[in-house]
Amino acid sequence: MPVVLSTASLPPADRAERWHHAVSHTFVPLDVRLLQEEPSPGRIAGDRLGSLRISQVQAGPQVVTRSRRLIARDGEDALILTLQQRGASLKEQDGRETRVGPGEFSLSDAARPFRKKVQGPFRFTSFQFPRGDLSVRDEDLRAVTATAFSGREGGAALVASYFARLAREAPHLDPCAGRRFAATALDLLAVLIDERGGRHAPREPQAAAATLVRVKDHILRHLSDPELSPPLIAAAHFVSVRYLHKLFQADGVTVGEWIRTQRLERCRRDLLRPAPGEQSVAAVARRWGFVSPSHFSRAFRAAYGVTPREWQRRGSAGTDGAGF
């Protein structure tokens, strides 16, 4: 992620003005007050996926305010999701005040006043996007601003994980794929806000794409379970098996085909690891949920044109199997 600005090379006396300008330019116009007599260095690195602006920020203690005066001056209608990675912040908006600590995330709406205070060194990743890109009701959005979402469990954990992964991969995504992944991220966030507002039924076609992302994430985390099946997957997401199959039809595959492909890819990767002779083909197959060695061998050969043992020998010879 390219560095947008760093104040490390500036004398402490010059950092405040430069930092204020950088923060307002990166996000929306803000009042910034640094809380140290000699401000710590600050750093902002940024990327962009379509309309989604991603920023990694680290600095010292400060108070950031979005006032009515600034809102009236620029009128920018943007939302900001912040993943807190180090330090804690105190956020205020819509009559709420909450502490957001490491591993948590929160939302701020630039169309209304908000305040954020951090009393120590911090690091966070933020995602800024137009309000119109998030398909949720205004009343539901107002109910979750300045709220700490735990990134450790439930739907919020999936949202946090997806956004964090998106930030890491952003520099490597082509523009078209980046826009699609960003849209999926906002779909997931909309589902989470709908759930918080008690609206569990999908209201728009985008909700199906968000559900599919959640289902695929669940499958990838349970690939090693040989009992993984469409009924169990559907039950874990409170949908019918029929609806589950319909979700995968949009990708042109069945649920079973997608699971098998993911398992085979991981087996293929593991068989090419250094010193492959230390692990048997059967052990690799079991690791990724294949119960029958013969079934695994047939599926592997059908997918890649060679047997698992032939593929493993290629790893031993130091080749990567290019051309297969």
C-alpha positions as CSV (number, residue, x, y, z in Angstrom):
1,M,0.0,0.0,0.0
2,P,1.7,3.2,-1.1
3,V,2.6,5.9,1.5
4,V,0.5,9.0,1.1
5,L,2.2,11.0,3.8
6,S,4.7,10.6,6.6
7,T,5.6,13.4,9.1
8,A,8.6,11.5,10.4
9,S,11.1,13.7,8.5
10,L,9.6,17.0,9.8
11,P,10.6,18.8,12.9
12,P,8.0,18.2,15.7
13,A,6.9,21.9,15.5
14,D,5.9,21.5,11.9
15,R,4.0,18.2,12.2
16,A,0.6,19.4,13.4
17,E,-0.2,21.6,10.4
18,R,1.0,19.0,7.9
19,W,-0.9,16.3,9.7
20,H,-4.1,18.3,9.8
21,H,-3.9,18.9,6.1
22,A,-3.2,15.2,5.4
23,V,-6.1,13.9,7.5
24,S,-8.6,16.3,5.9
25,H,-7.4,15.5,2.4
26,T,-7.5,11.8,3.0
27,F,-10.9,11.7,4.6
28,V,-13.4,14.6,4.7
29,P,-12.6,18.0,6.1
30,L,-11.9,17.6,9.8
31,D,-10.6,19.6,12.8
32,V,-7.6,17.9,14.2
33,R,-6.0,18.7,17.6
34,L,-2.8,16.9,18.6
35,L,-2.5,16.1,22.3
36,Q,1.3,16.1,22.6
37,E,3.5,19.2,22.9
38,E,6.0,17.5,20.5
39,P,3.7,15.4,18.2
40,S,4.7,11.9,17.4
41,P,5.3,11.1,13.7
42,G,2.2,10.2,11.7
43,R,1.8,8.0,8.6
44,I,-0.9,7.4,6.1
45,A,-0.8,4.8,3.3
46,G,-3.7,4.5,0.9
47,D,-5.2,2.5,-1.9
48,R,-8.5,2.6,-3.8
49,L,-10.9,0.0,-5.2
50,G,-13.6,1.7,-7.2
51,S,-15.3,4.2,-4.9
52,L,-13.9,2.5,-1.8
53,R,-10.9,4.5,-0.4
54,I,-8.7,2.4,1.9
55,S,-6.3,4.1,4.3
56,Q,-3.9,2.7,6.9
57,V,-3.2,5.3,9.6
58,Q,-0.8,5.4,12.5
59,A,0.0,8.4,14.7
60,G,0.0,9.7,18.3
61,P,-2.7,11.0,20.6
62,Q,-5.3,13.4,19.0
63,V,-8.9,14.6,18.8
64,V,-10.6,14.6,15.4
65,T,-13.9,16.5,15.0
66,R,-16.4,16.8,12.2
67,S,-18.4,19.9,13.0
68,R,-21.6,21.3,11.6
69,R,-19.5,24.2,10.2
70,L,-17.4,21.7,8.2
71,I,-20.4,19.7,7.0
72,A,-22.1,22.9,5.8
73,R,-19.0,23.9,3.9
74,D,-18.3,20.7,2.0
75,G,-21.6,18.7,2.3
76,E,-19.8,15.4,1.6
77,D,-22.1,12.4,2.1
78,A,-19.6,9.7,3.0
79,L,-19.4,6.8,5.4
80,I,-16.2,5.7,7.1
81,L,-15.6,2.2,8.6
82,T,-12.6,2.0,10.9
83,L,-10.9,-1.3,11.9
84,Q,-9.0,-0.6,15.1
85,Q,-5.6,-2.5,15.2
86,R,-3.7,-0.7,18.0
87,G,-4.8,1.6,20.8
88,A,-8.3,2.5,21.6
89,S,-10.5,5.4,20.5
90,L,-13.5,7.1,22.0
91,K,-16.2,7.8,19.4
92,E,-19.2,10.1,19.6
93,Q,-22.1,10.4,17.2
94,D,-25.9,10.5,17.2
95,G,-26.0,10.8,20.9
96,R,-23.8,7.8,21.6
97,E,-20.3,7.5,23.0
98,T,-18.4,4.2,22.8
99,R,-14.9,2.9,23.2
100,V,-13.5,1.0,20.2
101,G,-10.5,-1.2,21.0
102,P,-8.2,-3.4,19.0
103,G,-10.1,-6.1,17.0
104,E,-13.2,-4.0,16.9
105,F,-14.6,-1.7,14.1
106,S,-17.1,1.2,14.0
107,L,-18.9,3.4,11.5
108,S,-19.0,7.2,11.2
109,D,-21.4,9.2,9.0
110,A,-19.7,12.3,7.6
111,A,-23.1,13.9,7.0
112,R,-23.6,14.4,10.7
113,P,-21.3,15.7,13.4
114,F,-18.9,13.2,15.1
115,R,-15.9,13.3,17.4
116,K,-13.1,10.8,17.9
117,K,-10.4,10.9,20.6
118,V,-7.4,8.7,21.0
119,Q,-5.2,9.2,24.0
120,G,-2.2,7.1,23.0
121,P,-0.4,5.7,19.9
122,F,-2.8,4.1,17.5
123,R,-3.0,2.2,14.2
124,F,-6.2,1.6,12.2
125,T,-7.4,0.8,8.7
126,S,-10.3,2.9,7.4
127,F,-12.6,2.4,4.5
128,Q,-14.4,5.4,3.1
129,F,-17.2,5.2,0.5
130,P,-20.3,7.2,-0.7
131,R,-23.4,6.8,1.4
132,G,-25.4,5.8,-1.7
133,D,-23.2,2.7,-2.1
134,L,-24.6,1.1,1.1
135,S,-28.1,-0.2,0.7
136,V,-29.5,0.2,4.2
137,R,-32.2,2.4,5.7
138,D,-31.2,5.7,7.2
139,E,-32.8,4.8,10.6
140,D,-30.8,1.5,10.7
141,L,-27.6,3.3,9.8
142,R,-28.2,5.9,12.6
143,A,-28.7,3.1,15.1
144,V,-25.2,1.7,14.5
145,T,-22.9,4.8,14.2
146,A,-20.5,5.1,17.1
147,T,-21.1,1.5,18.0
148,A,-18.3,-1.0,18.6
149,F,-18.6,-4.2,16.5
150,S,-16.6,-7.1,17.8
151,G,-14.4,-8.6,15.0
152,R,-14.2,-11.9,16.9
153,E,-17.6,-13.6,16.5
154,G,-20.8,-13.8,14.5
155,G,-21.5,-11.7,11.4
156,A,-19.3,-8.9,12.6
157,A,-16.3,-11.2,12.6
158,L,-16.9,-12.1,8.9
159,V,-17.3,-8.4,8.0
160,A,-14.0,-7.5,9.9
161,S,-12.2,-10.4,8.3
162,Y,-13.3,-9.6,4.8
163,F,-12.5,-5.9,5.0
164,A,-9.1,-6.6,6.5
165,R,-8.3,-9.1,3.8
166,L,-9.5,-6.6,1.2
167,A,-7.1,-4.0,2.5
168,R,-4.2,-6.5,2.3
169,E,-5.0,-7.6,-1.2
170,A,-5.9,-4.2,-2.7
171,P,-2.5,-3.5,-4.2
172,H,-2.6,-6.8,-6.2
173,L,-6.2,-6.6,-7.6
174,D,-7.0,-5.3,-11.1
175,P,-9.5,-2.5,-11.2
176,C,-12.4,-4.6,-12.4
177,A,-12.0,-7.3,-9.8
178,G,-11.3,-4.7,-7.1
179,R,-14.6,-2.9,-7.7
180,R,-16.5,-6.3,-7.5
181,F,-14.7,-7.2,-4.2
182,A,-15.4,-3.8,-2.8
183,A,-19.1,-4.1,-3.7
184,T,-19.2,-7.5,-2.0
185,A,-17.7,-5.9,1.2
186,L,-20.4,-3.3,1.3
187,D,-23.1,-6.0,0.7
188,L,-21.7,-7.9,3.7
189,L,-21.8,-4.7,5.8
190,A,-25.4,-4.0,4.7
191,V,-26.4,-7.6,5.8
192,L,-24.8,-7.0,9.2
193,I,-26.7,-3.7,9.7
194,D,-29.9,-5.3,8.6
195,E,-29.4,-8.0,11.1
196,R,-28.8,-5.5,13.9
197,G,-32.0,-3.8,12.9
198,G,-34.0,-7.0,12.9
199,R,-34.3,-7.3,9.2
200,H,-33.1,-10.8,8.4
201,A,-34.8,-11.4,5.1
202,P,-32.8,-10.4,2.0
203,R,-34.3,-7.2,0.5
204,E,-32.2,-6.9,-2.7
205,P,-30.4,-9.1,-5.1
206,Q,-27.1,-7.9,-3.7
207,A,-28.0,-9.7,-0.4
208,A,-27.7,-13.0,-2.2
209,A,-24.1,-12.2,-3.2
210,A,-23.3,-11.3,0.4
211,T,-24.8,-14.6,1.6
212,L,-22.8,-16.5,-0.9
213,V,-19.6,-14.9,0.4
214,R,-20.6,-15.9,4.0
215,V,-21.3,-19.4,2.9
216,K,-18.0,-19.8,1.1
217,D,-16.1,-18.5,4.0
218,H,-17.8,-21.1,6.2
219,I,-17.0,-23.8,3.8
220,L,-13.3,-22.8,3.6
221,R,-13.1,-22.9,7.4
222,H,-14.5,-26.4,7.6
223,L,-12.9,-28.1,4.5
224,S,-11.1,-30.6,6.7
225,D,-14.5,-31.9,8.1
226,P,-15.5,-35.0,6.0
227,E,-19.1,-34.5,7.2
228,L,-19.4,-31.1,5.5
229,S,-22.5,-31.3,3.4
230,P,-25.2,-29.0,1.9
231,P,-27.7,-29.7,4.7
232,L,-25.2,-28.8,7.4
233,I,-24.1,-25.7,5.5
234,A,-27.6,-24.5,4.9
235,A,-28.5,-25.1,8.6
236,A,-25.5,-23.0,9.8
237,H,-26.8,-20.1,7.7
238,F,-30.5,-20.5,8.4
239,V,-31.4,-21.0,4.7
240,S,-32.9,-24.0,2.9
241,V,-30.8,-26.5,1.0
242,R,-32.7,-25.5,-2.2
243,Y,-31.8,-21.8,-1.6
244,L,-28.2,-22.8,-1.0
245,H,-28.0,-24.6,-4.3
246,K,-29.5,-21.6,-6.0
247,L,-26.8,-19.4,-4.7
248,F,-24.1,-21.5,-6.3
249,Q,-25.9,-21.8,-9.6
250,A,-25.0,-18.1,-10.1
251,D,-21.4,-19.3,-10.2
252,G,-22.2,-22.1,-12.6
253,V,-21.2,-24.9,-10.1
254,T,-22.9,-27.1,-7.6
255,V,-22.2,-26.9,-3.9
256,G,-20.4,-30.3,-4.0
257,E,-18.3,-29.3,-7.0
258,W,-17.1,-26.1,-5.3
259,I,-16.2,-28.0,-2.1
260,R,-14.3,-30.6,-4.1
261,T,-12.4,-28.0,-6.1
262,Q,-11.3,-26.2,-3.0
263,R,-10.2,-29.4,-1.3
264,L,-8.3,-30.5,-4.4
265,E,-6.5,-27.2,-4.7
266,R,-5.3,-27.4,-1.1
267,C,-4.2,-31.0,-1.6
268,R,-2.3,-30.0,-4.7
269,R,-0.5,-27.2,-2.8
270,D,0.4,-29.4,0.1
271,L,1.8,-32.2,-2.1
272,L,4.3,-29.7,-3.6
273,R,5.6,-28.5,-0.2
274,P,9.3,-29.1,0.6
275,A,10.3,-32.7,1.6
276,P,7.0,-34.1,0.4
277,G,8.2,-37.6,1.1
278,E,7.6,-37.0,4.8
279,Q,3.8,-36.9,4.2
280,S,1.8,-39.6,2.5
281,V,-0.7,-38.9,-0.2
282,A,-3.4,-40.5,2.0
283,A,-2.5,-38.2,4.9
284,V,-2.8,-35.1,2.7
285,A,-6.2,-36.3,1.4
286,R,-7.5,-36.9,5.0
287,R,-6.3,-33.5,6.1
288,W,-8.7,-31.9,3.6
289,G,-11.7,-34.0,4.1
290,F,-11.3,-36.9,1.6
291,V,-12.2,-40.1,3.3
292,S,-11.5,-42.6,0.5
293,P,-7.9,-42.6,-0.9
294,S,-9.2,-44.2,-4.2
295,H,-11.9,-41.6,-4.6
296,F,-9.3,-38.8,-4.0
297,S,-6.9,-40.3,-6.6
298,R,-9.7,-40.4,-9.2
299,A,-10.8,-36.9,-8.5
300,F,-7.3,-35.5,-8.5
301,R,-6.4,-37.2,-11.8
302,A,-9.7,-36.0,-13.4
303,A,-8.9,-32.4,-12.3
304,Y,-5.2,-32.2,-13.1
305,G,-4.4,-35.0,-15.5
306,V,-1.8,-36.7,-13.2
307,T,-2.1,-38.9,-10.1
308,P,-1.4,-37.4,-6.7
309,R,1.8,-39.4,-6.4
310,E,3.0,-38.2,-9.8
311,W,2.3,-34.7,-8.7
312,Q,4.1,-35.2,-5.5
313,R,7.2,-36.5,-7.3
314,R,7.2,-33.3,-9.4
315,G,7.5,-31.4,-6.1
316,S,10.4,-33.7,-5.1
317,A,12.1,-32.8,-8.4
318,G,11.8,-29.1,-7.7
319,T,9.2,-28.3,-10.4
320,D,5.9,-26.6,-9.9
321,G,3.9,-28.6,-12.3
322,A,3.6,-25.8,-14.8
323,G,1.5,-26.7,-17.8
324,F,-0.9,-28.9,-15.9
